[in-house]
Amino acid sequence: MKMRLKLGSVLLGIITFSNVFYTCKASRAAGCRRRATTGKLNMTTRSEALEIIFKGYDKHVRPYSQEGKPVNITVNMRINSVYEVHEEEMDYTMRFAFRQKWTDPRLKYNVELTRGKGHPYMQLESANRIWYPDTFFMNARSAFIHDVTKRNLGVRVFPDGSIYMSQKITVTAECQMDLRKFPMDTQVCTLMFESFFHTAAEIVFKWENTDKPVAISKDMNLPHFDIVALETKEVNNVYKSGKFNSLEVHITFQRRLGFYIIQIYLPCVFLVFLSWMPFWMDPGETGDRLAVGITAVLTLVFLSGAMNNKMPKVSYMKAIDWYVIACFLAMVLSFVESMAVFRAGEHNQKKEAKDAEDWGVPLTKRIIDNSNECYDMKEMMSDETELTAENGPVRDRRPRLIRLQSLAKTTLRGACNKKTPKKKGHHKIDRISHILFPGIFIAFNVIYWLIYMS
């Protein structure tokens, strides 16, 4: 009896030990499997992790297509440079970083896959394996993604399925400019983009919800413009194929005036001043006066032609055109003034000759300078002077010669002292021009700059 009890106790102990042993063994095995799984995730290579993420993924199908919901694309930009604004082509060239964010729930993965990778996302150097929006720039004439030294495109896939794609792009886009106030003008150029194929029911673009969804590089410096304002808009465009959602960024350029003052305005002013030089020249130097005026006019024509070669062929007058025309008119009027002085002098020379003949004494010598004074005419009254009378030559006839000399002196004195219209006339025109031409030109400049700089 005692032997049976002892044998039963031994068997019970063996059974209990066996149950405990197998229970602990099973628990250790489960823990080992958990540690093995975690270790496997931690020890996967980047390629293995990507294979896990993209297993069964179809890049030709957009996210949320089965649910019938649109994909929300959040956009931000950083403008690195605007290095060409062409008035003659009506376009501008801009280089910028273009960033798009969206969520693709099919690409969710265990965060453990990124452990030990140095960052909490999977990074792709190409977008070939994922679906991404077919964004295009609506008013672009040309565009390209930079590829030096490698293609400037990067993709990040986060564990929650959100995707961030960044591209470095250069775009030459149309910009319809109003040049009526050129070069004191301000131009607003727009960059517009939307989905090429997907309607607003499939893709919705939104600007990033920050103070500056479009940022500008602090180092950017344009040679001829200042960027004075940036504005972003969200627009819906309706076509025959449906309604499309698009984004716009409006860049306001204010032209720098310094270049045009140095290259256009100051040369025009100097040429106008040059055309006034004949007003202070001798009225008798008609050829020199006209040569100065013609030279100034031809120089202005050349300057205007060189300027317009770089401008579009618009059907309206620009501000700089009005200024050049005013300068051209001032030069032509100074040219006309020189011609008027010449004609006045010519007219009064004839009148003076007629007045001298009216005194009844034919003069063999009559020398009058341009300062309204007569030269000494004593030589004409000398004893050797030959006078002609009705009955022929007369020599050494003192009584009659004395009478004739007295009459000649009286005649010449009257002719010299008489202020003829010639001398008074053309000098008066020049004196008036000294004040009239500069006064009108200064008044024009005051009005011009007040209008276009306001």
C-alpha positions as CSV (number, residue, x, y, z in Angstrom):
1,M,0.0,0.0,0.0
2,K,2.8,2.4,0.8
3,M,4.6,1.4,-2.3
4,R,1.5,2.4,-4.4
5,L,1.2,5.8,-2.7
6,K,4.9,6.5,-3.3
7,L,4.7,5.4,-6.9
8,G,1.6,7.7,-7.5
9,S,3.3,10.7,-6.0
10,V,6.3,10.2,-8.3
11,L,4.0,9.9,-11.4
12,L,2.1,13.1,-10.3
13,G,5.4,15.0,-10.0
14,I,6.6,13.8,-13.4
15,I,3.3,14.9,-15.1
16,T,3.4,18.3,-13.3
17,F,7.0,18.9,-14.3
18,S,6.2,17.9,-17.9
19,N,3.3,20.4,-18.1
20,V,5.4,23.2,-16.7
21,F,8.3,22.3,-19.0
22,Y,6.3,22.3,-22.2
23,T,4.4,25.5,-21.2
24,C,7.7,27.4,-20.7
25,K,9.1,26.0,-23.9
26,A,6.1,27.2,-25.9
27,S,6.3,30.6,-24.3
28,R,10.0,30.9,-25.1
29,A,9.4,29.8,-28.6
30,A,6.7,32.6,-29.1
31,G,9.0,35.2,-27.6
32,C,11.8,34.0,-29.9
33,R,9.6,34.3,-32.9
34,R,8.6,37.8,-31.9
35,R,12.2,38.8,-31.5
36,A,13.1,37.1,-34.8
37,T,10.4,39.0,-36.6
38,T,11.4,42.3,-35.1
39,G,15.0,41.5,-35.8
40,K,14.2,40.6,-39.4
41,L,12.5,44.1,-39.8
42,N,15.5,45.7,-38.3
43,M,18.0,43.8,-40.4
44,T,16.3,44.3,-43.8
45,T,18.2,46.2,-46.4
46,R,16.8,49.1,-48.3
47,S,16.0,47.0,-51.3
48,E,14.3,44.4,-49.2
49,A,12.2,47.1,-47.4
50,L,11.2,48.6,-50.8
51,E,10.1,45.2,-52.0
52,I,8.0,44.8,-48.9
53,I,6.4,48.3,-49.4
54,F,5.7,48.0,-53.1
55,K,4.5,44.4,-53.1
56,G,1.3,44.3,-55.1
57,Y,1.4,48.0,-55.8
58,D,0.0,49.3,-59.1
59,K,1.5,52.7,-60.1
60,H,-1.0,53.1,-63.0
61,V,-3.9,53.4,-60.6
62,R,-4.3,56.7,-58.7
63,P,-5.0,56.6,-54.9
64,Y,-8.6,56.5,-53.7
65,S,-9.8,55.5,-57.1
66,Q,-11.9,52.7,-55.6
67,E,-13.4,55.0,-53.0
68,G,-14.2,57.6,-55.6
69,K,-12.4,60.4,-53.7
70,P,-10.0,62.9,-55.2
71,V,-6.3,63.0,-54.3
72,N,-5.4,66.2,-52.5
73,I,-2.1,67.6,-53.8
74,T,-0.4,70.2,-51.5
75,V,2.1,72.4,-53.3
76,N,4.8,74.8,-52.3
77,M,7.6,76.5,-54.2
78,R,11.0,78.2,-53.7
79,I,12.1,80.5,-56.4
80,N,15.8,80.4,-56.8
81,S,16.2,82.9,-59.7
82,V,14.4,84.9,-62.3
83,Y,17.2,85.6,-64.8
84,E,15.5,86.6,-68.0
85,V,12.5,88.9,-68.6
86,H,12.1,89.5,-72.3
87,E,9.9,92.5,-73.4
88,E,10.3,91.6,-77.1
89,E,9.2,88.0,-76.6
90,M,6.7,88.7,-73.8
91,D,8.0,86.0,-71.6
92,Y,10.3,85.3,-68.5
93,T,12.5,82.5,-67.4
94,M,12.4,81.2,-63.8
95,R,14.3,78.5,-61.9
96,F,12.6,77.0,-58.8
97,A,12.1,74.0,-56.5
98,F,8.7,72.5,-57.0
99,R,7.4,70.4,-54.2
100,Q,4.2,68.3,-54.1
101,K,2.7,66.3,-51.2
102,W,-0.1,63.7,-51.3
103,T,-1.2,60.5,-49.5
104,D,-1.3,57.1,-51.1
105,P,-2.7,54.7,-48.4
106,R,-1.5,51.6,-50.4
107,L,2.1,52.6,-49.4
108,K,1.6,52.4,-45.7
109,Y,4.3,50.3,-44.0
110,N,5.6,49.3,-40.6
111,V,7.7,52.1,-39.1
112,E,10.2,49.4,-38.0
113,L,11.4,49.3,-41.7
114,T,13.0,52.7,-41.3
115,R,14.7,52.0,-38.0
116,G,18.4,52.3,-38.3
117,K,18.1,54.1,-41.6
118,G,18.8,57.6,-40.1
119,H,15.5,59.1,-41.1
120,P,11.8,58.2,-40.6
121,Y,11.0,57.6,-44.3
122,M,12.0,55.7,-47.3
123,Q,13.8,57.7,-49.9
124,L,13.6,57.2,-53.6
125,E,15.8,58.7,-56.3
126,S,13.2,58.2,-59.0
127,A,9.4,58.4,-59.3
128,N,9.2,55.4,-61.6
129,R,7.8,53.1,-59.0
130,I,5.0,55.3,-57.7
131,W,1.9,57.0,-59.0
132,Y,2.4,60.8,-59.1
133,P,0.2,63.6,-60.4
134,D,0.5,64.6,-64.1
135,T,1.1,68.3,-63.3
136,F,1.9,70.6,-66.2
137,F,2.5,74.3,-66.5
138,M,-0.3,75.8,-68.6
139,N,1.5,79.0,-69.9
140,A,5.0,77.4,-70.3
141,R,6.8,77.8,-73.6
142,S,9.5,75.4,-72.5
143,A,10.4,73.6,-69.3
144,F,12.9,71.0,-68.1
145,I,14.0,69.2,-65.0
146,H,17.7,69.7,-64.2
147,D,19.9,66.6,-64.5
148,V,23.4,67.8,-63.4
149,T,25.1,65.8,-61.9
150,K,22.0,63.5,-61.5
151,R,18.4,64.1,-62.2
152,N,17.2,66.7,-59.7
153,L,14.2,64.8,-58.4
154,G,13.6,63.1,-55.1
155,V,10.8,61.2,-53.5
156,R,10.2,60.4,-49.8
157,V,7.6,57.8,-48.7
158,F,6.5,58.0,-45.1
159,P,5.1,55.2,-43.0
160,D,1.6,56.7,-43.0
161,G,1.5,56.6,-46.8
162,S,2.2,60.3,-47.4
163,I,4.5,61.1,-50.3
164,Y,6.8,64.1,-50.7
165,M,8.2,64.8,-54.2
166,S,10.7,67.6,-55.0
167,Q,11.9,68.7,-58.4
168,K,14.3,71.5,-59.6
169,I,12.7,73.0,-62.7
170,T,13.4,75.8,-65.1
171,V,10.4,77.2,-66.9
172,T,10.1,79.8,-69.7
173,A,6.5,81.1,-69.4
174,E,4.4,83.6,-71.3
175,C,3.8,87.0,-69.7
176,Q,1.5,89.4,-71.3
177,M,2.9,92.9,-70.7
178,D,1.4,96.4,-70.9
179,L,4.3,98.6,-72.0
180,R,2.5,102.0,-72.1
181,K,4.5,103.2,-69.1
182,F,7.8,101.7,-70.1
183,P,10.4,102.1,-68.6
184,M,8.4,103.2,-65.5
185,D,6.2,100.2,-65.7
186,T,5.2,97.4,-63.3
187,Q,4.5,94.0,-64.8
188,V,2.5,91.1,-63.3
189,C,3.6,87.7,-64.6
190,T,1.7,84.5,-63.8
191,L,2.8,80.9,-63.6
192,M,-0.2,78.5,-63.8
193,F,-0.3,74.7,-63.4
194,E,-2.9,72.0,-63.2
195,S,-3.4,68.3,-63.9
196,F,-3.2,67.5,-67.6
197,F,-5.8,64.7,-67.6
198,H,-7.5,64.4,-64.2
199,T,-10.5,66.6,-63.4
200,A,-11.2,68.2,-60.1
201,A,-13.2,65.1,-59.1
202,E,-9.9,63.1,-59.2
203,I,-7.2,65.6,-58.3
204,V,-7.4,68.8,-56.2
205,F,-4.4,71.1,-56.0
206,K,-4.0,73.2,-52.9
207,W,-1.3,75.6,-51.8
208,E,0.5,74.6,-48.6
209,N,-1.2,76.1,-45.5
210,T,1.7,78.4,-44.5
211,D,2.4,82.1,-44.5
212,K,4.6,81.8,-47.7
213,P,3.7,78.8,-49.9
214,V,5.9,80.5,-52.5
215,A,9.3,81.6,-51.1
216,I,12.1,83.6,-52.8
217,S,15.8,83.1,-52.4
218,K,17.4,85.9,-50.4
219,D,20.4,86.0,-52.7
220,M,18.3,86.6,-55.8
221,N,19.0,89.9,-57.6
222,L,17.5,90.8,-61.0
223,P,19.5,93.3,-63.1
224,H,16.5,95.2,-64.4
225,F,13.6,94.4,-62.0
226,D,12.6,94.2,-58.4
227,I,10.1,91.7,-57.2
228,V,7.7,93.7,-55.1
229,A,4.8,91.3,-54.5
230,L,3.8,87.6,-54.7
231,E,0.3,86.4,-54.7
232,T,-1.1,82.8,-54.9
233,K,-4.5,81.7,-56.1
234,E,-6.6,78.6,-56.4
235,V,-8.7,78.6,-59.6
236,N,-11.2,76.2,-61.2
237,N,-11.1,76.1,-65.0
238,V,-14.0,74.7,-66.9
239,Y,-13.4,73.1,-70.3
240,K,-15.4,70.8,-72.5
241,S,-13.7,67.9,-70.9
242,G,-14.7,68.9,-67.4
243,K,-13.7,71.1,-64.5
244,F,-10.0,71.2,-63.6
245,N,-8.5,72.6,-60.5
246,S,-5.4,74.7,-60.9
247,L,-3.0,76.9,-58.9
248,E,-1.5,80.3,-59.9
249,V,1.4,82.4,-58.6
250,H,1.4,86.0,-59.6
251,I,4.8,87.8,-59.5
252,T,4.9,91.6,-59.6
253,F,8.0,93.0,-61.3
254,Q,8.9,96.7,-60.9
255,R,11.4,97.9,-63.5
256,R,14.6,99.6,-62.4
257,L,14.9,102.9,-64.0
258,G,18.6,103.6,-63.6
259,F,19.7,101.7,-66.7
260,Y,17.3,103.6,-69.0
261,I,18.2,107.0,-67.5
262,I,21.9,106.4,-68.3
263,Q,21.4,104.8,-71.7
264,I,18.4,106.7,-73.1
265,Y,17.2,109.8,-71.1
266,L,20.6,111.5,-70.4
267,P,21.8,111.0,-74.1
268,C,18.5,112.5,-75.3
269,V,18.9,115.5,-73.0
270,F,22.5,116.1,-74.0
271,L,21.5,115.9,-77.7
272,V,18.8,118.5,-77.1
273,F,21.4,120.8,-75.4
274,L,23.7,120.3,-78.4
275,S,21.0,121.3,-80.8
276,W,20.7,124.6,-78.9
277,M,24.3,125.6,-79.4
278,P,23.6,127.4,-82.7
279,F,21.6,130.0,-80.7
280,W,24.9,131.3,-79.4
281,M,26.8,131.0,-82.6
282,D,27.4,133.8,-85.1
283,P,24.2,134.3,-87.2
284,G,26.3,134.5,-90.3
285,E,27.7,131.0,-89.8
286,T,24.7,129.3,-91.3
287,G,26.5,126.2,-92.5
288,D,27.9,125.4,-89.0
289,R,24.6,126.1,-87.3
290,L,22.8,123.7,-89.6
291,A,25.5,121.1,-89.3
292,V,25.2,121.0,-85.6
293,G,21.4,120.6,-85.8
294,I,21.5,117.8,-88.4
295,T,24.1,115.9,-86.4
296,A,22.0,116.0,-83.3
297,V,18.9,114.8,-85.1
298,L,20.7,111.9,-86.8
299,T,22.2,110.8,-83.5
300,L,18.8,110.7,-81.9
301,V,17.4,108.7,-84.8
302,F,20.1,106.1,-84.4
303,L,19.6,106.0,-80.6
304,S,15.9,105.5,-81.0
305,G,16.4,102.8,-83.5
306,A,18.8,100.9,-81.3
307,M,16.3,101.1,-78.4
308,N,13.3,99.9,-80.5
309,N,15.2,96.9,-81.8
310,K,14.9,95.3,-78.4
311,M,11.2,96.2,-77.9
312,P,8.1,94.4,-79.2
313,K,6.3,95.8,-82.1
314,V,3.3,97.2,-80.2
315,S,0.6,99.4,-81.7
316,Y,0.6,102.0,-78.9
317,M,3.0,104.7,-77.7
318,K,5.3,103.9,-74.8
319,A,6.4,106.5,-72.3
320,I,9.9,106.5,-73.6
321,D,8.5,107.0,-77.1
322,W,6.8,110.2,-76.0
323,Y,10.1,111.5,-74.6
324,V,12.2,110.7,-77.7
325,I,9.6,112.3,-79.9
326,A,9.6,115.4,-77.7
327,C,13.4,115.6,-77.9
328,F,13.2,115.0,-81.7
329,L,10.7,117.9,-82.0
330,A,12.9,120.2,-79.9
331,M,15.9,119.5,-82.2
332,V,13.8,120.0,-85.4
333,L,12.5,123.3,-84.0
334,S,16.1,124.5,-83.3
335,F,17.0,123.5,-86.8
336,V,14.0,125.5,-88.1
337,E,15.2,128.5,-85.9
338,S,18.6,128.4,-87.6
339,M,16.9,128.4,-91.0
340,A,14.7,131.3,-89.9
341,V,17.7,133.3,-88.9
342,F,19.4,132.6,-92.2
343,R,16.3,133.6,-94.2
344,A,15.8,136.8,-92.1
345,G,19.4,137.8,-92.7
346,E,19.1,137.1,-96.4
347,H,15.9,139.1,-96.7
348,N,17.4,142.1,-94.8
349,Q,20.6,142.1,-96.9
350,K,18.5,142.7,-100.0
351,K,16.5,145.4,-98.2
352,E,19.7,147.1,-97.0
353,A,21.2,147.1,-100.5
354,K,18.0,148.7,-101.8
355,D,18.0,151.3,-99.0
356,A,21.6,152.2,-99.9
357,E,20.7,152.7,-103.5
358,D,17.9,154.9,-102.5
359,W,20.4,157.5,-101.2
360,G,21.5,158.1,-104.8
361,V,25.2,157.3,-104.3
362,P,26.6,154.1,-105.9
363,L,29.0,152.6,-103.4
364,T,32.0,150.7,-104.7
365,K,32.9,149.4,-101.2
366,R,30.5,148.7,-98.3
367,I,31.9,146.6,-95.5
368,I,29.7,145.9,-92.5
369,D,30.7,143.5,-89.8
370,N,28.3,141.2,-87.8
371,S,28.4,143.4,-84.6
372,N,26.3,146.2,-86.1
373,E,29.3,148.5,-86.6
374,C,30.7,149.9,-89.9
375,Y,34.4,149.7,-90.9
376,D,36.3,152.9,-91.5
377,M,35.2,154.1,-95.0
378,K,37.8,156.9,-95.4
379,E,39.6,155.1,-98.2
380,M,36.5,155.5,-100.3
381,M,36.8,159.3,-99.9
382,S,40.5,159.6,-100.8
383,D,41.8,161.6,-103.7
384,E,42.5,158.5,-105.7
385,T,38.8,157.4,-105.6
386,E,37.3,157.1,-109.0
387,L,33.8,158.3,-109.3
388,T,31.6,157.9,-112.3
389,A,29.4,160.7,-113.5
390,E,27.0,161.1,-116.4
391,N,29.7,162.8,-118.5
392,G,32.5,160.1,-117.8
393,P,35.5,159.8,-115.4
394,V,36.4,162.6,-113.1
395,R,40.0,163.0,-111.7
396,D,41.6,165.7,-109.7
397,R,38.7,168.1,-109.9
398,R,38.9,169.4,-106.3
399,P,35.8,171.5,-106.0
400,R,33.4,168.9,-107.3
401,L,35.2,166.0,-105.6
402,I,34.9,167.7,-102.2
403,R,31.2,168.1,-102.7
404,L,30.9,164.4,-103.7
405,Q,33.0,163.3,-100.7
406,S,30.8,165.2,-98.4
407,L,27.7,163.7,-99.9
408,A,29.2,160.2,-99.7
409,K,30.2,160.6,-96.1
410,T,26.7,161.7,-95.3
411,T,25.3,158.7,-97.2
412,L,27.5,156.1,-95.5
413,R,27.0,157.6,-92.1
414,G,23.3,157.4,-92.5
415,A,23.6,153.8,-93.8
416,C,25.7,152.7,-90.9
417,N,23.8,154.4,-88.2
418,K,20.5,153.2,-89.5
419,K,19.5,150.0,-87.6
420,T,18.4,147.8,-90.4
421,P,15.8,145.0,-89.9
422,K,18.5,142.4,-90.7
423,K,20.7,143.0,-87.7
424,K,17.9,143.5,-85.3
425,G,15.8,140.7,-86.6
426,H,18.0,137.6,-86.5
427,H,19.7,138.6,-83.2
428,K,16.3,139.0,-81.7
429,I,15.3,135.5,-82.8
430,D,18.4,134.0,-81.1
431,R,17.8,136.0,-77.9
432,I,14.2,134.8,-77.7
433,S,15.4,131.2,-78.3
434,H,17.9,131.4,-75.5
435,I,14.9,131.5,-73.1
436,L,12.0,130.0,-75.0
437,F,13.6,126.6,-75.9
438,P,15.0,125.7,-72.5
439,G,11.9,126.9,-70.7
440,I,9.6,124.8,-72.8
441,F,11.8,121.7,-72.5
442,I,12.1,122.1,-68.7
443,A,8.3,122.4,-68.4
444,F,7.8,119.3,-70.5
445,N,10.2,117.3,-68.3
446,V,8.4,118.4,-65.1
447,I,5.0,117.4,-66.5
448,Y,6.4,114.1,-68.0
449,W,8.0,112.8,-64.8
450,L,5.1,113.9,-62.7
451,I,2.7,111.9,-64.9
452,Y,4.7,108.7,-65.2
453,M,6.3,108.6,-61.8
454,S,3.1,109.1,-59.9
